[in-house]
Amino acid sequence: MQDTAPSPTARPAGVDATPPSGSGLGPEGRRAAAGFIRYADALAAGDRDCPLPGGGATGARFDALREVARDELAVARLVEGHVDAMAILAELRGEPVEGGQYWAVWAAEPPGPGLTATRTDDGWVLDGVKQYCSGAHTCTHALVTARTDDGRRLFAVRTGAGPVPGDVHPAGRPGPERGSGCSPVPGTWPAVGMAGSDSPDVRFTRVPAVPVGEVEAYVRRPGFHHGGVGVAACWLGGAEAVARVLFERAGHRADPFTDAHAGAVDLRLYAARTVLRRAAEEIDADPLDRSGTAALRALRVRALVADACAEVLERVGRATGAGPLCRDERHARACADLTVYVRQHHAERDLAALGERVARGDRNEAGR
């Protein structure tokens, strides 16, 4: 696995980093998109750093994601997709992300027909509808999973959205023009929580695509599980944002019940940060997952952080009442966003997968 970020290039002059008001985004979506674009541009210019996982600085990567999430969780969702795409392309030997490109990873596989990939004389094309496409109106490029005759594969596409400098496809061949067939489906993201993540369905119609890795390479690579821990880092940052009002209240007045809630929340956040730091150390010590423990680690970390988020939301609400939810827009948005985002943890399904792996999987994993 590569352990250095791609060489950044500056975004060409004249490309507007602010999504236009007619881009299909509401106010929250425009704000989140602008924050995401600023972060991606700073990353490309070397003014920010989010190291690739497994290169010796995974803890710094998770800290960077937590920091963005503490500020605004919807922005973190877009940033996490962009830096995950960078890591995937590095791991699967795809072409590196360039400055002025804004990437997403659209790999959700809920029930339904989804996307199909067809090989033509001119290359691969994608057709169908993909759900939960975060950054649909902003991201210029995406890594997308689709079904082929041989199984599921990952493909790189130009979306036709956002400011797209240059005319080269991310996989090194001429890219399609704007309006290439990726169309967000109106009305498919009426969410309140994570509204700013702009995650509607996207319809693909004969969209040119380039495969990245072999069949099922996306989910079989070690980085799949490392990326799952990165998502948990975003959840944790969101929980820290929610907890802010509780600690502020406890700091301004002495009350034993508020203090008890603050102590319980601090304990959960401390435990989650500690586990996340340990996970980063383990990833750096075994980036290629030669021990076969990456999946177990990701299940454990995600479950623990999800539990911490649930308790933080519950205790902060009980300790502070309706006031911050009704009068503090930033706090209300943080609570709504975290409630939705943490549902990427699949609750009892993921706990069952964890229990099965510990009880009947590799016996060497159970004691780790």
Contacts in CASP RR format, 6 or more apart in sequence:
PFRMAT RR
TARGET T0000
AUTHOR 0000-0000-0000
METHOD contacts of the structure
MODEL  1
MQDTAPSPTARPAGVDATPPSGSGLGPEGRRAAAGFIRYADALAAGDRDC
PLPGGGATGARFDALREVARDELAVARLVEGHVDAMAILAELRGEPVEGG
QYWAVWAAEPPGPGLTATRTDDGWVLDGVKQYCSGAHTCTHALVTARTDD
GRRLFAVRTGAGPVPGDVHPAGRPGPERGSGCSPVPGTWPAVGMAGSDSP
DVRFTRVPAVPVGEVEAYVRRPGFHHGGVGVAACWLGGAEAVARVLFERA
GHRADPFTDAHAGAVDLRLYAARTVLRRAAEEIDADPLDRSGTAALRALR
VRALVADACAEVLERVGRATGAGPLCRDERHARACADLTVYVRQHHAERD
LAALGERVARGDRNEAGR
1 52 0 8 1.000
1 54 0 8 1.000
1 55 0 8 1.000
1 90 0 8 1.000
1 91 0 8 1.000
1 222 0 8 1.000
1 223 0 8 1.000
1 287 0 8 1.000
1 288 0 8 1.000
2 52 0 8 1.000
2 90 0 8 1.000
2 91 0 8 1.000
3 51 0 8 1.000
3 52 0 8 1.000
3 54 0 8 1.000
3 55 0 8 1.000
3 56 0 8 1.000
3 287 0 8 1.000
4 52 0 8 1.000
5 43 0 8 1.000
5 49 0 8 1.000
5 50 0 8 1.000
5 51 0 8 1.000
5 52 0 8 1.000
5 86 0 8 1.000
6 86 0 8 1.000
6 89 0 8 1.000
6 90 0 8 1.000
6 96 0 8 1.000
6 97 0 8 1.000
6 98 0 8 1.000
7 96 0 8 1.000
8 43 0 8 1.000
8 44 0 8 1.000
8 45 0 8 1.000
8 46 0 8 1.000
8 98 0 8 1.000
8 99 0 8 1.000
9 44 0 8 1.000
9 98 0 8 1.000
9 99 0 8 1.000
9 100 0 8 1.000
10 44 0 8 1.000
10 45 0 8 1.000
10 99 0 8 1.000
11 17 0 8 1.000
11 41 0 8 1.000
11 44 0 8 1.000
11 99 0 8 1.000
11 100 0 8 1.000
11 163 0 8 1.000
11 165 0 8 1.000
12 100 0 8 1.000
12 165 0 8 1.000
12 166 0 8 1.000
15 100 0 8 1.000
15 163 0 8 1.000
15 165 0 8 1.000
16 163 0 8 1.000
17 34 0 8 1.000
17 37 0 8 1.000
17 38 0 8 1.000
17 41 0 8 1.000
17 163 0 8 1.000
18 30 0 8 1.000
18 34 0 8 1.000
18 37 0 8 1.000
19 25 0 8 1.000
19 29 0 8 1.000
19 30 0 8 1.000
19 33 0 8 1.000
19 34 0 8 1.000
19 37 0 8 1.000
19 137 0 8 1.000
19 138 0 8 1.000
19 162 0 8 1.000
21 30 0 8 1.000
23 30 0 8 1.000
23 33 0 8 1.000
23 137 0 8 1.000
23 138 0 8 1.000
23 161 0 8 1.000
23 162 0 8 1.000
24 137 0 8 1.000
24 184 0 8 1.000
25 33 0 8 1.000
25 137 0 8 1.000
25 138 0 8 1.000
25 196 0 8 1.000
25 198 0 8 1.000
26 195 0 8 1.000
26 196 0 8 1.000
28 74 0 8 1.000
28 195 0 8 1.000
28 196 0 8 1.000
28 333 0 8 1.000
29 74 0 8 1.000
29 195 0 8 1.000
29 196 0 8 1.000
29 197 0 8 1.000
29 198 0 8 1.000
31 72 0 8 1.000
31 196 0 8 1.000
32 72 0 8 1.000
32 74 0 8 1.000
32 75 0 8 1.000
32 77 0 8 1.000
32 78 0 8 1.000
32 196 0 8 1.000
32 197 0 8 1.000
32 198 0 8 1.000
33 78 0 8 1.000
33 135 0 8 1.000
33 137 0 8 1.000
33 138 0 8 1.000
33 196 0 8 1.000
33 198 0 8 1.000
35 72 0 8 1.000
35 75 0 8 1.000
36 75 0 8 1.000
36 78 0 8 1.000
36 79 0 8 1.000
36 82 0 8 1.000
36 102 0 8 1.000
36 135 0 8 1.000
36 138 0 8 1.000
37 102 0 8 1.000
37 138 0 8 1.000
39 48 0 8 1.000
39 68 0 8 1.000
39 75 0 8 1.000
39 79 0 8 1.000
39 82 0 8 1.000
40 79 0 8 1.000
40 82 0 8 1.000
40 99 0 8 1.000
40 100 0 8 1.000
40 101 0 8 1.000
40 102 0 8 1.000
41 99 0 8 1.000
41 100 0 8 1.000
42 48 0 8 1.000
43 49 0 8 1.000
43 50 0 8 1.000
43 82 0 8 1.000
43 83 0 8 1.000
44 97 0 8 1.000
44 98 0 8 1.000
44 99 0 8 1.000
44 100 0 8 1.000
48 64 0 8 1.000
49 60 0 8 1.000
49 64 0 8 1.000
50 60 0 8 1.000
50 61 0 8 1.000
50 64 0 8 1.000
50 65 0 8 1.000
50 79 0 8 1.000
50 83 0 8 1.000
51 57 0 8 1.000
51 58 0 8 1.000
51 60 0 8 1.000
51 61 0 8 1.000
52 61 0 8 1.000
52 86 0 8 1.000
52 87 0 8 1.000
52 90 0 8 1.000
53 61 0 8 1.000
53 87 0 8 1.000
53 223 0 8 1.000
53 226 0 8 1.000
53 227 0 8 1.000
53 230 0 8 1.000
53 283 0 8 1.000
53 287 0 8 1.000
54 226 0 8 1.000
54 283 0 8 1.000
54 284 0 8 1.000
54 287 0 8 1.000
55 284 0 8 1.000
55 287 0 8 1.000
56 284 0 8 1.000
57 284 0 8 1.000
58 226 0 8 1.000
58 280 0 8 1.000
58 281 0 8 1.000
58 283 0 8 1.000
58 284 0 8 1.000
59 276 0 8 1.000
59 277 0 8 1.000
59 280 0 8 1.000
59 281 0 8 1.000
59 284 0 8 1.000
61 83 0 8 1.000
61 230 0 8 1.000
61 233 0 8 1.000
61 280 0 8 1.000
62 229 0 8 1.000
62 230 0 8 1.000
62 233 0 8 1.000
62 276 0 8 1.000
62 277 0 8 1.000
62 279 0 8 1.000
62 280 0 8 1.000
63 233 0 8 1.000
65 76 0 8 1.000
65 79 0 8 1.000
65 80 0 8 1.000
65 83 0 8 1.000
65 230 0 8 1.000
65 233 0 8 1.000
65 234 0 8 1.000
65 237 0 8 1.000
66 233 0 8 1.000
66 234 0 8 1.000
66 236 0 8 1.000
66 237 0 8 1.000
66 240 0 8 1.000
67 237 0 8 1.000
68 75 0 8 1.000
68 76 0 8 1.000
68 79 0 8 1.000
68 234 0 8 1.000
69 76 0 8 1.000
69 233 0 8 1.000
69 234 0 8 1.000
69 235 0 8 1.000
69 236 0 8 1.000
69 237 0 8 1.000
69 238 0 8 1.000
69 240 0 8 1.000
69 241 0 8 1.000
70 237 0 8 1.000
70 238 0 8 1.000
70 240 0 8 1.000
70 241 0 8 1.000
71 241 0 8 1.000
72 333 0 8 1.000
72 337 0 8 1.000
73 194 0 8 1.000
73 234 0 8 1.000
73 237 0 8 1.000
73 238 0 8 1.000
73 241 0 8 1.000
73 334 0 8 1.000
73 337 0 8 1.000
73 338 0 8 1.000
73 341 0 8 1.000
74 194 0 8 1.000
74 195 0 8 1.000
74 196 0 8 1.000
74 197 0 8 1.000
74 337 0 8 1.000
76 234 0 8 1.000
76 237 0 8 1.000
76 238 0 8 1.000
77 134 0 8 1.000
77 194 0 8 1.000
77 197 0 8 1.000
77 199 0 8 1.000
77 234 0 8 1.000
77 341 0 8 1.000
78 104 0 8 1.000
78 134 0 8 1.000
78 135 0 8 1.000
78 138 0 8 1.000
78 139 0 8 1.000
78 197 0 8 1.000
78 198 0 8 1.000
80 230 0 8 1.000
80 231 0 8 1.000
80 234 0 8 1.000
81 103 0 8 1.000
81 104 0 8 1.000
81 105 0 8 1.000
81 134 0 8 1.000
82 97 0 8 1.000
82 102 0 8 1.000
82 103 0 8 1.000
82 104 0 8 1.000
82 139 0 8 1.000
84 105 0 8 1.000
84 227 0 8 1.000
84 230 0 8 1.000
85 97 0 8 1.000
85 103 0 8 1.000
85 104 0 8 1.000
85 105 0 8 1.000
85 141 0 8 1.000
85 142 0 8 1.000
85 143 0 8 1.000
86 96 0 8 1.000
86 97 0 8 1.000
86 103 0 8 1.000
87 223 0 8 1.000
87 226 0 8 1.000
87 227 0 8 1.000
88 105 0 8 1.000
88 143 0 8 1.000
88 154 0 8 1.000
88 212 0 8 1.000
88 218 0 8 1.000
88 221 0 8 1.000
88 223 0 8 1.000
89 95 0 8 1.000
89 96 0 8 1.000
89 97 0 8 1.000
89 143 0 8 1.000
89 156 0 8 1.000
89 170 0 8 1.000
89 212 0 8 1.000
90 96 0 8 1.000
91 221 0 8 1.000
91 222 0 8 1.000
91 223 0 8 1.000
92 154 0 8 1.000
92 212 0 8 1.000
92 213 0 8 1.000
92 217 0 8 1.000
92 218 0 8 1.000
92 221 0 8 1.000
93 213 0 8 1.000
94 156 0 8 1.000
94 170 0 8 1.000
94 171 0 8 1.000
94 212 0 8 1.000
94 213 0 8 1.000
95 156 0 8 1.000
95 170 0 8 1.000
95 171 0 8 1.000
95 172 0 8 1.000
97 103 0 8 1.000
97 141 0 8 1.000
97 170 0 8 1.000
98 170 0 8 1.000
99 165 0 8 1.000
100 140 0 8 1.000
100 163 0 8 1.000
100 165 0 8 1.000
101 140 0 8 1.000
101 141 0 8 1.000
101 164 0 8 1.000
101 165 0 8 1.000
101 170 0 8 1.000
102 138 0 8 1.000
102 139 0 8 1.000
102 140 0 8 1.000
102 141 0 8 1.000
102 162 0 8 1.000
103 139 0 8 1.000
103 140 0 8 1.000
103 141 0 8 1.000
103 142 0 8 1.000
103 143 0 8 1.000
104 133 0 8 1.000
104 134 0 8 1.000
104 135 0 8 1.000
104 136 0 8 1.000
104 139 0 8 1.000
104 141 0 8 1.000
104 142 0 8 1.000
104 143 0 8 1.000
104 159 0 8 1.000
105 142 0 8 1.000
105 143 0 8 1.000
106 130 0 8 1.000
106 132 0 8 1.000
106 133 0 8 1.000
106 134 0 8 1.000
106 142 0 8 1.000
106 143 0 8 1.000
106 144 0 8 1.000
106 145 0 8 1.000
106 202 0 8 1.000
107 143 0 8 1.000
107 144 0 8 1.000
107 145 0 8 1.000
107 154 0 8 1.000
107 218 0 8 1.000
108 130 0 8 1.000
108 131 0 8 1.000
108 132 0 8 1.000
109 145 0 8 1.000
109 152 0 8 1.000
110 131 0 8 1.000
110 132 0 8 1.000
113 128 0 8 1.000
113 129 0 8 1.000
114 128 0 8 1.000
114 129 0 8 1.000
114 130 0 8 1.000
114 131 0 8 1.000
114 146 0 8 1.000
114 147 0 8 1.000
115 126 0 8 1.000
115 127 0 8 1.000
115 128 0 8 1.000
115 129 0 8 1.000
115 130 0 8 1.000
115 144 0 8 1.000
115 145 0 8 1.000
115 146 0 8 1.000
115 147 0 8 1.000
115 204 0 8 1.000
116 126 0 8 1.000
116 127 0 8 1.000
116 128 0 8 1.000
116 146 0 8 1.000
116 147 0 8 1.000
116 148 0 8 1.000
117 124 0 8 1.000
117 125 0 8 1.000
117 126 0 8 1.000
117 146 0 8 1.000
117 147 0 8 1.000
117 148 0 8 1.000
117 153 0 8 1.000
117 155 0 8 1.000
117 209 0 8 1.000
117 211 0 8 1.000
118 124 0 8 1.000
118 125 0 8 1.000
118 126 0 8 1.000
118 127 0 8 1.000
118 148 0 8 1.000
119 148 0 8 1.000
122 208 0 8 1.000
123 208 0 8 1.000
124 155 0 8 1.000
124 208 0 8 1.000
124 209 0 8 1.000
124 210 0 8 1.000
124 211 0 8 1.000
125 206 0 8 1.000
125 207 0 8 1.000
125 208 0 8 1.000
125 209 0 8 1.000
126 144 0 8 1.000
126 146 0 8 1.000
126 155 0 8 1.000
126 157 0 8 1.000
126 204 0 8 1.000
126 206 0 8 1.000
126 207 0 8 1.000
126 209 0 8 1.000
127 204 0 8 1.000
127 205 0 8 1.000
127 206 0 8 1.000
127 207 0 8 1.000
128 203 0 8 1.000
128 204 0 8 1.000
128 205 0 8 1.000
129 185 0 8 1.000
129 201 0 8 1.000
129 202 0 8 1.000
129 203 0 8 1.000
129 204 0 8 1.000
130 144 0 8 1.000
130 201 0 8 1.000
130 202 0 8 1.000
130 204 0 8 1.000
131 188 0 8 1.000
131 201 0 8 1.000
132 199 0 8 1.000
132 201 0 8 1.000
133 142 0 8 1.000
133 184 0 8 1.000
133 199 0 8 1.000
133 200 0 8 1.000
133 201 0 8 1.000
133 202 0 8 1.000
134 197 0 8 1.000
134 198 0 8 1.000
134 199 0 8 1.000
135 161 0 8 1.000
135 197 0 8 1.000
135 198 0 8 1.000
135 199 0 8 1.000
136 159 0 8 1.000
136 161 0 8 1.000
136 184 0 8 1.000
136 189 0 8 1.000
136 198 0 8 1.000
136 199 0 8 1.000
136 200 0 8 1.000
136 202 0 8 1.000
137 161 0 8 1.000
137 162 0 8 1.000
137 184 0 8 1.000
137 198 0 8 1.000
138 161 0 8 1.000
138 162 0 8 1.000
138 198 0 8 1.000
139 159 0 8 1.000
139 161 0 8 1.000
139 162 0 8 1.000
140 158 0 8 1.000
140 159 0 8 1.000
140 160 0 8 1.000
140 161 0 8 1.000
140 162 0 8 1.000
140 163 0 8 1.000
140 164 0 8 1.000
141 156 0 8 1.000
141 157 0 8 1.000
141 158 0 8 1.000
141 159 0 8 1.000
141 170 0 8 1.000
142 156 0 8 1.000
142 157 0 8 1.000
142 159 0 8 1.000
142 182 0 8 1.000
143 154 0 8 1.000
143 155 0 8 1.000
143 156 0 8 1.000
143 212 0 8 1.000
143 218 0 8 1.000
144 154 0 8 1.000
144 155 0 8 1.000
144 156 0 8 1.000
144 157 0 8 1.000
144 204 0 8 1.000
144 209 0 8 1.000
145 152 0 8 1.000
145 153 0 8 1.000
145 154 0 8 1.000
145 155 0 8 1.000
145 218 0 8 1.000
146 152 0 8 1.000
146 153 0 8 1.000
146 155 0 8 1.000
146 209 0 8 1.000
148 215 0 8 1.000
150 215 0 8 1.000
151 215 0 8 1.000
151 216 0 8 1.000
152 215 0 8 1.000
152 216 0 8 1.000
152 218 0 8 1.000
152 219 0 8 1.000
153 211 0 8 1.000
153 213 0 8 1.000
153 214 0 8 1.000
153 215 0 8 1.000
153 216 0 8 1.000
153 217 0 8 1.000
153 218 0 8 1.000
154 211 0 8 1.000
154 212 0 8 1.000
154 213 0 8 1.000
154 217 0 8 1.000
154 218 0 8 1.000
155 209 0 8 1.000
155 210 0 8 1.000
155 211 0 8 1.000
155 212 0 8 1.000
156 169 0 8 1.000
156 170 0 8 1.000
156 171 0 8 1.000
156 209 0 8 1.000
156 210 0 8 1.000
156 211 0 8 1.000
156 212 0 8 1.000
157 180 0 8 1.000
157 182 0 8 1.000
157 204 0 8 1.000
157 207 0 8 1.000
157 208 0 8 1.000
157 209 0 8 1.000
157 210 0 8 1.000
158 164 0 8 1.000
158 169 0 8 1.000
158 170 0 8 1.000
158 175 0 8 1.000
158 176 0 8 1.000
158 180 0 8 1.000
158 208 0 8 1.000
159 180 0 8 1.000
159 182 0 8 1.000
159 202 0 8 1.000
160 176 0 8 1.000
160 177 0 8 1.000
160 178 0 8 1.000
160 179 0 8 1.000
160 180 0 8 1.000
160 181 0 8 1.000
160 182 0 8 1.000
161 182 0 8 1.000
161 184 0 8 1.000
164 178 0 8 1.000
167 174 0 8 1.000
167 175 0 8 1.000
168 174 0 8 1.000
168 175 0 8 1.000
169 175 0 8 1.000
169 176 0 8 1.000
169 208 0 8 1.000
169 210 0 8 1.000
170 210 0 8 1.000
171 210 0 8 1.000
171 212 0 8 1.000
172 210 0 8 1.000
173 210 0 8 1.000
175 208 0 8 1.000
176 207 0 8 1.000
176 208 0 8 1.000
180 207 0 8 1.000
180 208 0 8 1.000
181 203 0 8 1.000
181 204 0 8 1.000
181 205 0 8 1.000
181 206 0 8 1.000
181 207 0 8 1.000
182 202 0 8 1.000
182 203 0 8 1.000
182 204 0 8 1.000
182 207 0 8 1.000
183 202 0 8 1.000
183 203 0 8 1.000
183 205 0 8 1.000
184 200 0 8 1.000
184 201 0 8 1.000
184 202 0 8 1.000
184 203 0 8 1.000
185 200 0 8 1.000
185 201 0 8 1.000
185 202 0 8 1.000
185 203 0 8 1.000
186 200 0 8 1.000
187 200 0 8 1.000
188 200 0 8 1.000
188 201 0 8 1.000
189 195 0 8 1.000
189 198 0 8 1.000
189 199 0 8 1.000
189 200 0 8 1.000
189 201 0 8 1.000
191 197 0 8 1.000
191 199 0 8 1.000
191 340 0 8 1.000
192 336 0 8 1.000
193 333 0 8 1.000
193 336 0 8 1.000
193 337 0 8 1.000
193 339 0 8 1.000
193 340 0 8 1.000
194 336 0 8 1.000
194 337 0 8 1.000
194 340 0 8 1.000
194 341 0 8 1.000
197 341 0 8 1.000
212 218 0 8 1.000
218 224 0 8 1.000
222 287 0 8 1.000
222 288 0 8 1.000
222 289 0 8 1.000
222 294 0 8 1.000
223 289 0 8 1.000
223 294 0 8 1.000
225 289 0 8 1.000
225 294 0 8 1.000
225 295 0 8 1.000
225 297 0 8 1.000
225 298 0 8 1.000
226 283 0 8 1.000
226 287 0 8 1.000
226 294 0 8 1.000
226 298 0 8 1.000
227 298 0 8 1.000
228 298 0 8 1.000
228 302 0 8 1.000
229 276 0 8 1.000
229 279 0 8 1.000
229 280 0 8 1.000
229 283 0 8 1.000
229 297 0 8 1.000
229 298 0 8 1.000
229 301 0 8 1.000
229 302 0 8 1.000
231 302 0 8 1.000
231 344 0 8 1.000
232 276 0 8 1.000
232 301 0 8 1.000
232 302 0 8 1.000
232 305 0 8 1.000
232 306 0 8 1.000
233 276 0 8 1.000
234 341 0 8 1.000
235 305 0 8 1.000
235 306 0 8 1.000
235 309 0 8 1.000
235 338 0 8 1.000
235 341 0 8 1.000
235 342 0 8 1.000
235 345 0 8 1.000
236 269 0 8 1.000
236 272 0 8 1.000
236 273 0 8 1.000
236 276 0 8 1.000
236 305 0 8 1.000
236 308 0 8 1.000
236 309 0 8 1.000
238 309 0 8 1.000
238 334 0 8 1.000
238 337 0 8 1.000
238 338 0 8 1.000
238 341 0 8 1.000
239 268 0 8 1.000
239 269 0 8 1.000
239 272 0 8 1.000
239 305 0 8 1.000
239 308 0 8 1.000
239 309 0 8 1.000
239 312 0 8 1.000
239 313 0 8 1.000
239 338 0 8 1.000
240 269 0 8 1.000
241 334 0 8 1.000
241 338 0 8 1.000
242 312 0 8 1.000
242 313 0 8 1.000
242 316 0 8 1.000
242 331 0 8 1.000
242 334 0 8 1.000
242 335 0 8 1.000
242 338 0 8 1.000
243 265 0 8 1.000
243 269 0 8 1.000
243 312 0 8 1.000
243 316 0 8 1.000
244 331 0 8 1.000
244 334 0 8 1.000
245 316 0 8 1.000
245 320 0 8 1.000
245 324 0 8 1.000
245 328 0 8 1.000
245 331 0 8 1.000
246 258 0 8 1.000
246 261 0 8 1.000
246 262 0 8 1.000
246 265 0 8 1.000
246 315 0 8 1.000
246 316 0 8 1.000
246 319 0 8 1.000
246 320 0 8 1.000
247 262 0 8 1.000
247 265 0 8 1.000
247 266 0 8 1.000
249 258 0 8 1.000
249 319 0 8 1.000
249 320 0 8 1.000
250 258 0 8 1.000
250 259 0 8 1.000
250 261 0 8 1.000
250 262 0 8 1.000
257 319 0 8 1.000
258 319 0 8 1.000
261 315 0 8 1.000
261 316 0 8 1.000
261 318 0 8 1.000
261 319 0 8 1.000
262 319 0 8 1.000
264 311 0 8 1.000
264 315 0 8 1.000
265 311 0 8 1.000
265 312 0 8 1.000
265 315 0 8 1.000
265 316 0 8 1.000
268 307 0 8 1.000
268 308 0 8 1.000
268 311 0 8 1.000
268 312 0 8 1.000
269 308 0 8 1.000
269 312 0 8 1.000
271 304 0 8 1.000
271 308 0 8 1.000
272 304 0 8 1.000
272 305 0 8 1.000
272 308 0 8 1.000
275 300 0 8 1.000
275 301 0 8 1.000
275 304 0 8 1.000
275 305 0 8 1.000
276 301 0 8 1.000
276 305 0 8 1.000
279 297 0 8 1.000
279 301 0 8 1.000
282 293 0 8 1.000
282 297 0 8 1.000
283 294 0 8 1.000
283 297 0 8 1.000
286 293 0 8 1.000
286 294 0 8 1.000
292 362 0 8 1.000
292 365 0 8 1.000
293 365 0 8 1.000
293 368 0 8 1.000
295 357 0 8 1.000
296 354 0 8 1.000
296 357 0 8 1.000
296 358 0 8 1.000
296 365 0 8 1.000
296 368 0 8 1.000
299 350 0 8 1.000
299 353 0 8 1.000
299 354 0 8 1.000
299 357 0 8 1.000
300 354 0 8 1.000
302 345 0 8 1.000
302 350 0 8 1.000
303 345 0 8 1.000
303 350 0 8 1.000
303 351 0 8 1.000
303 354 0 8 1.000
305 345 0 8 1.000
306 342 0 8 1.000
306 345 0 8 1.000
306 347 0 8 1.000
309 338 0 8 1.000
309 342 0 8 1.000
310 342 0 8 1.000
313 335 0 8 1.000
313 338 0 8 1.000
313 339 0 8 1.000
316 335 0 8 1.000
317 324 0 8 1.000
317 325 0 8 1.000
324 331 0 8 1.000
324 332 0 8 1.000
325 331 0 8 1.000
325 332 0 8 1.000
325 335 0 8 1.000
326 332 0 8 1.000
357 365 0 8 1.000
358 365 0 8 1.000
358 366 0 8 1.000
359 366 0 8 1.000
END
